[in-house]
Amino acid sequence: MPNTAETIENLARKLERVRILNDLKECTTLEEFQELTRKYEVLCNDDKN
């Protein structure tokens, strides 16, 4: 049985995936997709630091 920290981490990952999926669904052009890609690249790079 997962502990509280694992449960919170699991829920946070699921929530993030849903948020990303919703962002992707809103893209209607290649430019919007590329802008969204840049946004998430910046966020991922910030997470590394």
C-alpha positions as CSV (number, residue, x, y, z in Angstrom):
1,M,0.0,0.0,0.0
2,P,1.5,3.4,-1.0
3,N,2.3,6.0,1.7
4,T,0.9,9.5,1.6
5,A,3.9,11.0,-0.2
6,E,3.7,8.4,-2.9
7,T,-0.1,8.9,-3.3
8,I,0.4,12.7,-3.6
9,E,3.2,12.3,-6.1
10,N,1.1,9.9,-8.2
11,L,-1.9,12.3,-8.2
12,A,0.3,15.2,-9.1
13,R,1.7,13.3,-12.1
14,K,-1.8,12.4,-13.2
15,L,-3.0,16.0,-12.9
16,E,0.0,17.2,-14.8
17,R,-0.7,14.8,-17.6
18,V,-4.3,15.9,-17.8
19,R,-3.2,19.5,-18.0
20,I,-0.8,18.8,-20.8
21,L,-3.4,16.8,-22.7
22,N,-5.9,19.7,-22.3
23,D,-3.3,22.1,-23.6
24,L,-2.6,19.9,-26.6
25,K,-6.2,19.6,-27.4
26,E,-6.5,23.4,-27.6
27,C,-3.8,23.6,-30.3
28,T,-5.3,24.1,-33.7
29,T,-2.2,25.1,-35.7
30,L,1.3,24.0,-35.9
31,E,2.4,27.4,-34.5
32,E,0.3,26.8,-31.4
33,F,1.8,23.4,-31.0
34,Q,5.3,24.7,-31.4
35,E,4.7,27.5,-28.8
36,L,3.3,24.9,-26.4
37,T,6.4,22.7,-27.0
38,R,8.6,25.7,-26.1
39,K,6.6,26.4,-23.0
40,Y,7.0,22.9,-21.7
41,E,10.7,22.8,-22.7
42,V,11.3,25.8,-20.5
43,L,9.4,24.3,-17.6
44,C,11.4,21.0,-17.9
45,N,14.7,22.9,-18.1
46,D,13.7,24.9,-15.0
47,D,12.9,21.6,-13.2
48,K,16.5,20.4,-13.9
49,N,18.0,23.3,-12.1
